Amino acid sequence: MMRFSTALVLCAMIGACTTIKIGKDDTSTIVYTGGADVGMNLATRACRKAGQRSAEIISTVNKDPALPAGTGRQVSTFRCSAAEPK
C-alpha cells in the first residue's frame, strides 16, 4: 500500500510539471523543469506514444526570460520523426 501511495504522489508531481501541446502544423511544444536531457526524454516519449520513433528538438527557451539560460521552466518546440535518432 505504501509503494502505491508513493507512486501515485510521484506521478501527480511529474504530471503537474510537464505540459505538452500538439500544434496544428508539424511541431509540438513541451513545458518542463529540467535540463536538455529531460526535454529530449519527454519529447521522445511523447512521440513514441504518438506512434513515431524519435523526436527532434527545434528550439528551447526559458519560460521566464528574466532567468538565466537553462534555469526555471523550459519551453521546447519539437518535431516527431519515423526515423531512428542520429
Backbone as CSV, one residue per row, in Angstrom:
resi,resn,N_x,N_y,N_z,CA_x,CA_y,CA_z,C_x,C_y,C_z
1,MET,0.825,-1.189,0.000,0.000,0.000,0.000,0.873,1.259,0.000
2,MET,1.980,1.213,0.739,2.869,2.369,0.817,3.510,2.662,-0.537
3,ARG,3.903,1.597,-1.259,4.506,1.788,-2.578,3.514,2.425,-3.545
4,PHE,2.276,1.980,-3.506,1.250,2.530,-4.383,1.033,4.007,-4.096
5,SER,0.965,4.373,-2.832,0.777,5.774,-2.452,1.951,6.628,-2.911
6,THR,3.161,6.119,-2.742,4.351,6.842,-3.168,4.358,7.017,-4.689
7,ALA,4.031,5.953,-5.413,3.988,6.029,-6.875,2.924,7.014,-7.338
8,LEU,1.794,7.022,-6.679,0.713,7.934,-7.033,1.131,9.391,-6.824
9,VAL,1.805,9.679,-5.728,2.277,11.034,-5.447,3.327,11.453,-6.475
10,LEU,4.262,10.565,-6.807,5.291,10.887,-7.800,4.676,11.152,-9.176
11,CYS,3.695,10.363,-9.569,3.025,10.582,-10.860,2.309,11.928,-10.885
12,ALA,1.685,12.282,-9.792,0.994,13.576,-9.724,1.977,14.727,-9.814
13,MET,3.132,14.595,-9.154,4.139,15.653,-9.198,4.719,15.802,-10.601
14,ILE,5.022,14.701,-11.254,5.581,14.761,-12.599,4.554,15.312,-13.573
15,GLY,3.320,14.890,-13.447,2.260,15.381,-14.323,2.013,16.863,-14.166
16,ALA,2.205,17.384,-12.982,1.981,18.809,-12.738,3.113,19.663,-13.294
17,CYS,4.259,19.059,-13.562,5.422,19.815,-14.018,5.594,19.825,-15.530
18,THR,4.808,19.037,-16.246,5.005,18.892,-17.681,3.709,19.156,-18.434
19,THR,3.804,19.937,-19.506,2.666,20.203,-20.374,3.100,20.007,-21.809
20,ILE,2.333,19.242,-22.572,2.633,19.037,-23.985,1.476,19.592,-24.792
21,LYS,1.794,20.438,-25.775,0.785,20.999,-26.662,1.092,20.554,-28.084
22,ILE,0.108,19.940,-28.709,0.256,19.488,-30.085,-0.157,20.629,-31.002
23,GLY,0.729,21.048,-31.891,0.463,22.155,-32.802,-0.315,21.703,-34.027
24,LYS,-0.893,22.657,-34.736,-1.638,22.347,-35.953,-0.689,22.001,-37.094
25,ASP,0.507,22.569,-37.065,1.488,22.227,-38.090,2.229,20.964,-37.662
26,ASP,3.442,20.811,-38.063,4.194,19.586,-37.805,5.004,19.637,-36.516
27,THR,4.782,20.632,-35.659,5.568,20.759,-34.429,4.680,20.682,-33.193
28,SER,5.301,20.371,-32.073,4.630,20.331,-30.781,5.489,21.082,-29.779
29,THR,4.890,21.491,-28.676,5.600,22.238,-27.641,5.457,21.502,-26.319
30,ILE,6.545,21.471,-25.561,6.536,20.847,-24.249,7.115,21.836,-23.242
31,VAL,6.458,21.977,-22.080,6.919,22.841,-20.994,7.317,21.926,-19.839
32,TYR,8.528,22.103,-19.326,9.040,21.207,-18.291,10.066,21.932,-17.438
33,THR,10.453,21.295,-16.352,11.526,21.788,-15.491,12.666,20.793,-15.583
34,GLY,13.837,21.259,-15.899,14.995,20.385,-16.012,15.891,20.799,-17.155
35,GLY,16.899,20.001,-17.404,17.879,20.304,-18.441,17.462,19.795,-19.812
36,ALA,18.391,19.895,-20.751,18.137,19.488,-22.129,17.838,17.998,-22.239
37,ASP,18.509,17.182,-21.407,18.266,15.740,-21.454,16.849,15.397,-21.020
38,VAL,16.304,16.138,-20.062,14.920,15.922,-19.615,13.952,16.263,-20.749
39,GLY,14.188,17.385,-21.421,13.332,17.788,-22.528,13.350,16.784,-23.661
40,MET,14.528,16.288,-24.010,14.643,15.303,-25.088,13.945,14.005,-24.710
41,ASN,14.101,13.584,-23.470,13.457,12.357,-22.998,11.933,12.499,-23.058
42,LEU,11.395,13.611,-22.582,9.952,13.824,-22.597,9.410,13.919,-24.025
43,ALA,10.127,14.607,-24.894,9.695,14.737,-26.288,9.707,13.377,-26.987
44,THR,10.747,12.588,-26.762,10.827,11.264,-27.367,9.705,10.364,-26.865
45,ARG,9.414,10.426,-25.581,8.315,9.627,-25.030,6.980,10.031,-25.634
46,ALA,6.762,11.339,-25.804,5.517,11.820,-26.412,5.402,11.344,-27.854
47,CYS,6.502,11.388,-28.595,6.479,10.938,-29.984,6.222,9.434,-30.077
48,ARG,6.815,8.677,-29.189,6.591,7.221,-29.211,5.149,6.881,-28.884
49,LYS,4.543,7.628,-27.985,3.118,7.414,-27.691,2.255,7.742,-28.896
50,ALA,2.742,8.658,-29.744,2.009,9.049,-30.956,2.301,8.107,-32.124
51,GLY,3.117,7.070,-31.905,3.401,6.102,-32.941,4.635,6.402,-33.770
52,GLN,5.412,7.394,-33.391,6.646,7.729,-34.112,7.829,7.100,-33.375
53,ARG,9.040,7.261,-33.921,10.201,6.607,-33.326,11.090,7.534,-32.520
54,SER,11.150,8.815,-32.891,12.073,9.711,-32.201,11.577,11.155,-32.285
55,ALA,12.253,12.028,-31.543,11.919,13.455,-31.529,13.146,14.260,-31.919
56,GLU,12.907,15.389,-32.550,13.965,16.324,-32.904,13.623,17.661,-32.250
57,ILE,14.456,18.127,-31.324,14.234,19.406,-30.659,14.608,20.524,-31.630
58,ILE,13.670,21.429,-31.877,13.911,22.543,-32.792,14.458,23.742,-32.038
59,SER,13.844,24.057,-30.880,14.334,25.177,-30.071,13.933,24.980,-28.622
60,THR,14.717,25.581,-27.723,14.428,25.563,-26.290,14.700,26.957,-25.743
61,VAL,13.724,27.502,-25.008,13.856,28.823,-24.389,13.320,28.754,-22.960
62,ASN,13.728,29.728,-22.148,13.178,29.840,-20.801,11.756,30.372,-20.864
63,LYS,10.883,29.839,-20.054,9.525,30.363,-19.981,9.547,31.775,-19.403
64,ASP,10.425,32.010,-18.431,10.612,33.337,-17.848,11.929,33.900,-18.377
65,PRO,11.879,34.848,-19.328,13.113,35.349,-19.927,14.022,36.101,-18.961
66,ALA,13.526,36.471,-17.786,14.354,37.189,-16.822,15.351,36.258,-16.116
67,LEU,15.114,34.958,-16.147,16.010,33.995,-15.509,17.207,33.702,-16.404
68,PRO,18.321,33.274,-15.805,19.480,32.875,-16.614,19.136,31.682,-17.512
69,ALA,19.806,31.577,-18.628,19.550,30.495,-19.586,19.667,29.122,-18.918
70,GLY,18.719,28.247,-19.201,18.748,26.888,-18.684,18.217,26.724,-17.270
71,THR,17.633,27.761,-16.672,17.081,27.646,-15.327,15.575,27.872,-15.372
72,GLY,14.882,27.382,-14.368,13.425,27.537,-14.302,12.735,26.618,-15.287
73,ARG,11.510,26.960,-15.649,10.748,26.160,-16.609,11.234,26.440,-18.023
74,GLN,11.363,25.390,-18.806,11.832,25.460,-20.175,10.680,25.179,-21.133
75,VAL,10.719,25.790,-22.314,9.745,25.537,-23.371,10.519,25.050,-24.581
76,SER,10.269,23.811,-24.987,10.941,23.237,-26.146,9.926,22.972,-27.245
77,THR,10.285,23.335,-28.461,9.495,23.006,-29.629,10.176,21.828,-30.309
78,PHE,9.400,20.792,-30.632,9.985,19.591,-31.219,9.120,19.056,-32.335
79,ARG,9.722,18.183,-33.113,9.046,17.529,-34.235,9.278,16.030,-34.098
80,CYS,8.257,15.241,-34.337,8.385,13.786,-34.296,8.834,13.265,-35.650
81,SER,9.528,12.127,-35.617,10.051,11.527,-36.839,9.873,10.024,-36.784
82,ALA,9.670,9.424,-37.950,9.548,7.971,-38.040,10.919,7.316,-38.133
83,ALA,11.967,8.102,-38.354,13.335,7.568,-38.473,13.971,7.400,-37.102
84,GLU,14.953,6.528,-37.048,15.737,6.335,-35.817,16.542,7.607,-35.544
85,PRO,16.767,7.950,-34.249,17.581,9.134,-33.930,19.015,8.952,-34.412
86,LYS,19.635,10.073,-34.799,21.024,10.035,-35.306,22.003,10.049,-34.177
